[in-house]
Amino acid sequence: MWTSAAERDEIEEYTATLPPQALRNLALHTAIHLDVEWRDLAPWAWEEVFTGLDGRPIAFRATVPARAGLLWKAALGLGNGGRLADAPDAIRRAIRPASGACGTLADGRHRLR
């Protein structure tokens, strides 16, 4: 993830300027890197806790569902036909729109605001 909200914002601004193939390559590289890190993480390390960007403690085991939720939110945010109903139940419950953060389009798709 990121070391700060400022770093996250800077990376998001930069990646918004990349061509589609570069974004696909970046996503693939990130997935491979995370797979390797998670695969090689010692069993005891999954319970280690670090401070998240929001200042709250989070265990490494929570990074896997957090990453999945982040990817689903981003995919829905693209507005390319994905539906919240397409997400697995656990992800759908975790990212269910709160206080209007996600709107429902006329065709039933969801788009994050």
TIVO-2410 file (N, C-alpha, C; in nm, 3 decimals):
# residues 113
REC num residu      c1      c2      c3 atome chaine
REC   1      M   0.085  -0.116   0.000     N      A
REC   1      M   0.000   0.000   0.000    CA      A
REC   1      M   0.091   0.124   0.000     C      A
REC   2      W   0.049   0.230   0.065     N      A
REC   2      W   0.124   0.354   0.063    CA      A
REC   2      W   0.173   0.388   0.202     C      A
REC   3      T   0.273   0.473   0.209     N      A
REC   3      T   0.324   0.514   0.339    CA      A
REC   3      T   0.250   0.635   0.395     C      A
REC   4      S   0.175   0.704   0.310     N      A
REC   4      S   0.098   0.819   0.356    CA      A
REC   4      S  -0.013   0.850   0.256     C      A
REC   5      A  -0.108   0.929   0.300     N      A
REC   5      A  -0.215   0.971   0.209    CA      A
REC   5      A  -0.158   1.057   0.097     C      A
REC   6      A  -0.057   1.136   0.128     N      A
REC   6      A   0.005   1.221   0.026    CA      A
REC   6      A   0.072   1.137  -0.082     C      A
REC   7      E   0.140   1.029  -0.041     N      A
REC   7      E   0.201   0.940  -0.138    CA      A
REC   7      E   0.095   0.874  -0.226     C      A
REC   8      R  -0.013   0.829  -0.165     N      A
REC   8      R  -0.123   0.767  -0.240    CA      A
REC   8      R  -0.178   0.865  -0.344     C      A
REC   9      D  -0.204   0.989  -0.301     N      A
REC   9      D  -0.258   1.090  -0.393    CA      A
REC   9      D  -0.162   1.118  -0.508     C      A
REC  10      E  -0.034   1.126  -0.478     N      A
REC  10      E   0.067   1.152  -0.581    CA      A
REC  10      E   0.071   1.038  -0.683     C      A
REC  11      I   0.066   0.915  -0.634     N      A
REC  11      I   0.069   0.799  -0.723    CA      A
REC  11      I  -0.057   0.793  -0.808     C      A
REC  12      E  -0.172   0.822  -0.747     N      A
REC  12      E  -0.297   0.820  -0.822    CA      A
REC  12      E  -0.297   0.927  -0.932     C      A
REC  13      E  -0.246   1.046  -0.901     N      A
REC  13      E  -0.239   1.152  -1.002    CA      A
REC  13      E  -0.149   1.111  -1.118     C      A
REC  14      Y  -0.035   1.048  -1.085     N      A
REC  14      Y   0.057   1.006  -1.189    CA      A
REC  14      Y  -0.004   0.895  -1.274     C      A
REC  15      T  -0.060   0.793  -1.211     N      A
REC  15      T  -0.112   0.680  -1.286    CA      A
REC  15      T  -0.231   0.718  -1.374     C      A
REC  16      A  -0.300   0.824  -1.338     N      A
REC  16      A  -0.412   0.869  -1.421    CA      A
REC  16      A  -0.365   0.918  -1.557     C      A
REC  17      T  -0.235   0.948  -1.570     N      A
REC  17      T  -0.181   0.997  -1.697    CA      A
REC  17      T  -0.123   0.885  -1.783     C      A
REC  18      L  -0.118   0.763  -1.731     N      A
REC  18      L  -0.057   0.652  -1.805    CA      A
REC  18      L  -0.150   0.597  -1.912     C      A
REC  19      P  -0.092   0.549  -2.022     N      A
REC  19      P  -0.175   0.485  -2.125    CA      A
REC  19      P  -0.231   0.352  -2.073     C      A
REC  20      P  -0.340   0.305  -2.132     N      A
REC  20      P  -0.405   0.183  -2.084    CA      A
REC  20      P  -0.312   0.062  -2.070     C      A
REC  21      Q  -0.225   0.037  -2.167     N      A
REC  21      Q  -0.137  -0.080  -2.158    CA      A
REC  21      Q  -0.040  -0.067  -2.042     C      A
REC  22      A   0.007   0.052  -2.016     N      A
REC  22      A   0.096   0.073  -1.902    CA      A
REC  22      A   0.023   0.045  -1.771     C      A
REC  23      L  -0.103   0.085  -1.763     N      A
REC  23      L  -0.183   0.056  -1.643    CA      A
REC  23      L  -0.203  -0.095  -1.626     C      A
REC  24      R  -0.230  -0.164  -1.736     N      A
REC  24      R  -0.246  -0.310  -1.729    CA      A
REC  24      R  -0.117  -0.376  -1.680     C      A
REC  25      N  -0.003  -0.332  -1.734     N      A
REC  25      N   0.126  -0.386  -1.692    CA      A
REC  25      N   0.153  -0.357  -1.544     C      A
REC  26      L   0.120  -0.237  -1.501     N      A
REC  26      L   0.139  -0.199  -1.361    CA      A
REC  26      L   0.052  -0.285  -1.270     C      A
REC  27      A  -0.073  -0.306  -1.309     N      A
REC  27      A  -0.163  -0.389  -1.228    CA      A
REC  27      A  -0.111  -0.533  -1.221     C      A
REC  28      L  -0.065  -0.587  -1.333     N      A
REC  28      L  -0.013  -0.723  -1.335    CA      A
REC  28      L   0.112  -0.734  -1.247     C      A
REC  29      H   0.203  -0.639  -1.260     N      A
REC  29      H   0.325  -0.640  -1.178    CA      A
REC  29      H   0.290  -0.633  -1.030     C      A
REC  30      T   0.196  -0.548  -0.994     N      A
REC  30      T   0.156  -0.534  -0.854    CA      A
REC  30      T   0.097  -0.664  -0.801     C      A
REC  31      A   0.012  -0.726  -0.880     N      A
REC  31      A  -0.050  -0.852  -0.838    CA      A
REC  31      A   0.056  -0.959  -0.815     C      A
REC  32      I   0.151  -0.970  -0.906     N      A
REC  32      I   0.258  -1.069  -0.892    CA      A
REC  32      I   0.341  -1.041  -0.768     C      A
REC  33      H   0.376  -0.915  -0.747     N      A
REC  33      H   0.458  -0.877  -0.632    CA      A
REC  33      H   0.384  -0.910  -0.501     C      A
REC  34      L   0.257  -0.874  -0.493     N      A
REC  34      L   0.181  -0.904  -0.371    CA      A
REC  34      L   0.166  -1.053  -0.350     C      A
REC  35      D   0.143  -1.127  -0.458     N      A
REC  35      D   0.133  -1.273  -0.446    CA      A
REC  35      D   0.260  -1.331  -0.384     C      A
REC  36      V   0.374  -1.284  -0.430     N      A
REC  36      V   0.502  -1.334  -0.378    CA      A
REC  36      V   0.518  -1.295  -0.231     C      A
REC  37      E   0.490  -1.170  -0.199     N      A
REC  37      E   0.503  -1.125  -0.060    CA      A
REC  37      E   0.411  -1.202   0.032     C      A
REC  38      W   0.286  -1.217  -0.007     N      A
REC  38      W   0.189  -1.290   0.076    CA      A
REC  38      W   0.224  -1.438   0.084     C      A
REC  39      R   0.271  -1.496  -0.025     N      A
REC  39      R   0.308  -1.638  -0.025    CA      A
REC  39      R   0.423  -1.664   0.072     C      A
REC  40      D   0.520  -1.574   0.075     N      A
REC  40      D   0.640  -1.594   0.155    CA      A
REC  40      D   0.627  -1.543   0.298     C      A
REC  41      L   0.516  -1.484   0.334     N      A
REC  41      L   0.497  -1.432   0.469    CA      A
REC  41      L   0.485  -1.548   0.568     C      A
REC  42      A   0.565  -1.544   0.672     N      A
REC  42      A   0.563  -1.650   0.774    CA      A
REC  42      A   0.426  -1.655   0.840     C      A
REC  43      P   0.380  -1.773   0.879     N      A
REC  43      P   0.248  -1.785   0.941    CA      A
REC  43      P   0.225  -1.690   1.059     C      A
REC  44      W   0.325  -1.674   1.144     N      A
REC  44      W   0.309  -1.585   1.259    CA      A
REC  44      W   0.298  -1.440   1.218     C      A
REC  45      A   0.358  -1.403   1.103     N      A
REC  45      A   0.361  -1.263   1.060    CA      A
REC  45      A   0.223  -1.213   1.017     C      A
REC  46      W   0.132  -1.303   0.983     N      A
REC  46      W  -0.002  -1.261   0.942    CA      A
REC  46      W  -0.074  -1.190   1.054     C      A
REC  47      E  -0.033  -1.216   1.179     N      A
REC  47      E  -0.098  -1.152   1.294    CA      A
REC  47      E  -0.027  -1.024   1.337     C      A
REC  48      E   0.088  -0.993   1.276     N      A
REC  48      E   0.157  -0.869   1.308    CA      A
REC  48      E   0.068  -0.751   1.272     C      A
REC  49      V   0.078  -0.646   1.350     N      A
REC  49      V  -0.009  -0.529   1.331    CA      A
REC  49      V   0.077  -0.409   1.293     C      A
REC  50      F   0.025  -0.329   1.201     N      A
REC  50      F   0.091  -0.204   1.163    CA      A
REC  50      F  -0.014  -0.094   1.163     C      A
REC  51      T   0.029   0.029   1.150     N      A
REC  51      T  -0.063   0.142   1.150    CA      A
REC  51      T  -0.102   0.174   1.007     C      A
REC  52      G  -0.233   0.172   0.981     N      A
REC  52      G  -0.283   0.203   0.848    CA      A
REC  52      G  -0.281   0.352   0.821     C      A
REC  53      L  -0.312   0.390   0.698     N      A
REC  53      L  -0.313   0.532   0.661    CA      A
REC  53      L  -0.411   0.613   0.744     C      A
REC  54      D  -0.516   0.547   0.792     N      A
REC  54      D  -0.615   0.618   0.873    CA      A
REC  54      D  -0.573   0.627   1.019     C      A
REC  55      G  -0.453   0.576   1.052     N      A
REC  55      G  -0.401   0.584   1.188    CA      A
REC  55      G  -0.445   0.469   1.277     C      A
REC  56      R  -0.530   0.382   1.225     N      A
REC  56      R  -0.578   0.269   1.305    CA      A
REC  56      R  -0.487   0.148   1.283     C      A
REC  57      P  -0.475   0.065   1.387     N      A
REC  57      P  -0.395  -0.058   1.371    CA      A
REC  57      P  -0.467  -0.158   1.281     C      A
REC  58      I  -0.388  -0.230   1.202     N      A
REC  58      I  -0.443  -0.331   1.112    CA      A
REC  58      I  -0.344  -0.448   1.104     C      A
REC  59      A  -0.397  -0.569   1.107     N      A
REC  59      A  -0.312  -0.688   1.096    CA      A
REC  59      A  -0.284  -0.716   0.949     C      A
REC  60      F  -0.170  -0.776   0.921     N      A
REC  60      F  -0.136  -0.809   0.783    CA      A
REC  60      F  -0.242  -0.897   0.718     C      A
REC  61      R  -0.305  -0.986   0.797     N      A
REC  61      R  -0.408  -1.074   0.741    CA      A
REC  61      R  -0.522  -0.993   0.681     C      A
REC  62      A  -0.544  -0.871   0.729     N      A
REC  62      A  -0.652  -0.787   0.677    CA      A
REC  62      A  -0.616  -0.719   0.545     C      A
REC  63      T  -0.489  -0.727   0.504     N      A
REC  63      T  -0.450  -0.662   0.379    CA      A
REC  63      T  -0.505  -0.733   0.256     C      A
REC  64      V  -0.528  -0.864   0.269     N      A
REC  64      V  -0.580  -0.939   0.154    CA      A
REC  64      V  -0.723  -0.896   0.120     C      A
REC  65      P  -0.817  -0.900   0.216     N      A
REC  65      P  -0.951  -0.853   0.183    CA      A
REC  65      P  -0.955  -0.703   0.154     C      A
REC  66      A  -0.866  -0.626   0.216     N      A
REC  66      A  -0.862  -0.483   0.189    CA      A
REC  66      A  -0.823  -0.458   0.043     C      A
REC  67      R  -0.726  -0.533  -0.006     N      A
REC  67      R  -0.682  -0.521  -0.146    CA      A
REC  67      R  -0.796  -0.560  -0.240     C      A
REC  68      A  -0.865  -0.669  -0.208     N      A
REC  68      A  -0.976  -0.713  -0.291    CA      A
REC  68      A  -1.085  -0.606  -0.296     C      A
REC  69      G  -1.117  -0.548  -0.181     N      A
REC  69      G  -1.218  -0.441  -0.178    CA      A
REC  69      G  -1.175  -0.320  -0.257     C      A
REC  70      L  -1.047  -0.285  -0.247     N      A
REC  70      L  -0.993  -0.171  -0.322    CA      A
REC  70      L  -1.006  -0.195  -0.473     C      A
REC  71      L  -0.974  -0.316  -0.516     N      A
REC  71      L  -0.984  -0.347  -0.659    CA      A
REC  71      L  -1.129  -0.343  -0.707     C      A
REC  72      W  -1.221  -0.396  -0.626     N      A
REC  72      W  -1.362  -0.392  -0.666    CA      A
REC  72      W  -1.414  -0.249  -0.670     C      A
REC  73      K  -1.375  -0.167  -0.571     N      A
REC  73      K  -1.417  -0.026  -0.572    CA      A
REC  73      K  -1.367   0.044  -0.696     C      A
REC  74      A  -1.241   0.020  -0.729     N      A
REC  74      A  -1.182   0.084  -0.846    CA      A
REC  74      A  -1.252   0.038  -0.974     C      A
REC  75      A  -1.281  -0.091  -0.982     N      A
REC  75      A  -1.349  -0.144  -1.101    CA      A
REC  75      A  -1.489  -0.083  -1.114     C      A
REC  76      L  -1.562  -0.075  -1.005     N      A
REC  76      L  -1.695  -0.015  -1.010    CA      A
REC  76      L  -1.686   0.133  -1.045     C      A
REC  77      G  -1.582   0.198  -0.994     N      A
REC  77      G  -1.563   0.340  -1.020    CA      A
REC  77      G  -1.539   0.372  -1.166     C      A
REC  78      L  -1.494   0.274  -1.243     N      A
REC  78      L  -1.472   0.297  -1.386    CA      A
REC  78      L  -1.603   0.314  -1.461     C      A
REC  79      G  -1.711   0.261  -1.406     N      A
REC  79      G  -1.841   0.274  -1.471    CA      A
REC  79      G  -1.851   0.203  -1.604     C      A
REC  80      N  -1.782   0.091  -1.618     N      A
REC  80      N  -1.780   0.018  -1.745    CA      A
REC  80      N  -1.874  -0.101  -1.747     C      A
REC  81      G  -1.977  -0.099  -1.665     N      A
REC  81      G  -2.075  -0.206  -1.669    CA      A
REC  81      G  -2.070  -0.301  -1.552     C      A
REC  82      G  -1.969  -0.287  -1.466     N      A
REC  82      G  -1.964  -0.372  -1.348    CA      A
REC  82      G  -2.076  -0.338  -1.252     C      A
REC  83      R  -2.124  -0.440  -1.183     N      A
REC  83      R  -2.232  -0.419  -1.087    CA      A
REC  83      R  -2.186  -0.465  -0.949     C      A
REC  84      L  -2.230  -0.397  -0.848     N      A
REC  84      L  -2.200  -0.439  -0.712    CA      A
REC  84      L  -2.249  -0.581  -0.690     C      A
REC  85      A  -2.357  -0.618  -0.755     N      A
REC  85      A  -2.411  -0.754  -0.743    CA      A
REC  85      A  -2.314  -0.859  -0.799     C      A
REC  86      D  -2.219  -0.819  -0.883     N      A
REC  86      D  -2.120  -0.912  -0.938    CA      A
REC  86      D  -2.011  -0.948  -0.837     C      A
REC  87      A  -1.995  -0.866  -0.736     N      A
REC  87      A  -1.890  -0.888  -0.637    CA      A
REC  87      A  -1.927  -1.004  -0.544     C      A
REC  88      P  -1.827  -1.075  -0.492     N      A
REC  88      P  -1.855  -1.179  -0.392    CA      A
REC  88      P  -1.926  -1.117  -0.271     C      A
REC  89      D  -2.005  -1.198  -0.202     N      A
REC  89      D  -2.083  -1.148  -0.089    CA      A
REC  89      D  -1.999  -1.071   0.013     C      A
REC  90      A  -1.886  -1.127   0.053     N      A
REC  90      A  -1.803  -1.062   0.155    CA      A
REC  90      A  -1.753  -0.926   0.108     C      A
REC  91      I  -1.716  -0.917  -0.018     N      A
REC  91      I  -1.670  -0.790  -0.074    CA      A
REC  91      I  -1.787  -0.693  -0.083     C      A
REC  92      R  -1.899  -0.741  -0.129     N      A
REC  92      R  -2.018  -0.655  -0.143    CA      A
REC  92      R  -2.057  -0.594  -0.008     C      A
REC  93      R  -2.054  -0.674   0.097     N      A
REC  93      R  -2.087  -0.621   0.230    CA      A
REC  93      R  -1.984  -0.519   0.275     C      A
REC  94      A  -1.858  -0.544   0.244     N      A
REC  94      A  -1.750  -0.454   0.289    CA      A
REC  94      A  -1.752  -0.321   0.216     C      A
REC  95      I  -1.791  -0.320   0.090     N      A
REC  95      I  -1.787  -0.195   0.013    CA      A
REC  95      I  -1.925  -0.137  -0.014     C      A
REC  96      R  -2.029  -0.195   0.050     N      A
REC  96      R  -2.164  -0.144   0.029    CA      A
REC  96      R  -2.162   0.007   0.044     C      A
REC  97      P  -2.224   0.076  -0.048     N      A
REC  97      P  -2.221   0.222  -0.044    CA      A
REC  97      P  -2.274   0.277   0.087     C      A
REC  98      A  -2.198   0.367   0.142     N      A
REC  98      A  -2.241   0.435   0.264    CA      A
REC  98      A  -2.256   0.584   0.235     C      A
REC  99      S  -2.358   0.642   0.283     N      A
REC  99      S  -2.389   0.785   0.267    CA      A
REC  99      S  -2.371   0.836   0.125     C      A
REC 100      G  -2.422   0.764   0.030     N      A
REC 100      G  -2.422   0.813  -0.108    CA      A
REC 100      G  -2.288   0.809  -0.177     C      A
REC 101      A  -2.193   0.732  -0.125     N      A
REC 101      A  -2.061   0.724  -0.187    CA      A
REC 101      A  -2.066   0.654  -0.321     C      A
REC 102      C  -2.173   0.582  -0.345     N      A
REC 102      C  -2.186   0.506  -0.469    CA      A
REC 102      C  -2.328   0.525  -0.520     C      A
REC 103      G  -2.343   0.558  -0.644     N      A
REC 103      G  -2.476   0.577  -0.700    CA      A
REC 103      G  -2.515   0.460  -0.787     C      A
REC 104      T  -2.643   0.440  -0.803     N      A
REC 104      T  -2.693   0.335  -0.891    CA      A
REC 104      T  -2.739   0.399  -1.021     C      A
REC 105      L  -2.686   0.350  -1.131     N      A
REC 105      L  -2.722   0.403  -1.261    CA      A
REC 105      L  -2.854   0.340  -1.307     C      A
REC 106      A  -2.914   0.395  -1.407     N      A
REC 106      A  -3.045   0.347  -1.456    CA      A
REC 106      A  -3.042   0.200  -1.494     C      A
REC 107      D  -2.929   0.151  -1.543     N      A
REC 107      D  -2.921   0.011  -1.586    CA      A
REC 107      D  -2.880  -0.084  -1.472     C      A
REC 108      G  -2.876  -0.035  -1.349     N      A
REC 108      G  -2.845  -0.119  -1.236    CA      A
REC 108      G  -2.697  -0.124  -1.198     C      A
REC 109      R  -2.612  -0.062  -1.279     N      A
REC 109      R  -2.470  -0.058  -1.246    CA      A
REC 109      R  -2.447   0.043  -1.134     C      A
REC 110      H  -2.336   0.026  -1.061     N      A
REC 110      H  -2.299   0.119  -0.956    CA      A
REC 110      H  -2.176   0.197  -0.999     C      A
REC 111      R  -2.173   0.320  -0.960     N      A
REC 111      R  -2.057   0.403  -0.989    CA      A
REC 111      R  -2.020   0.478  -0.864     C      A
REC 112      L  -1.892   0.468  -0.823     N      A
REC 112      L  -1.848   0.541  -0.706    CA      A
REC 112      L  -1.833   0.687  -0.740     C      A
REC 113      R  -1.859   0.770  -0.643     N      A
REC 113      R  -1.842   0.916  -0.664    CA      A
REC 113      R  -1.716   0.963  -0.597     C      A
***
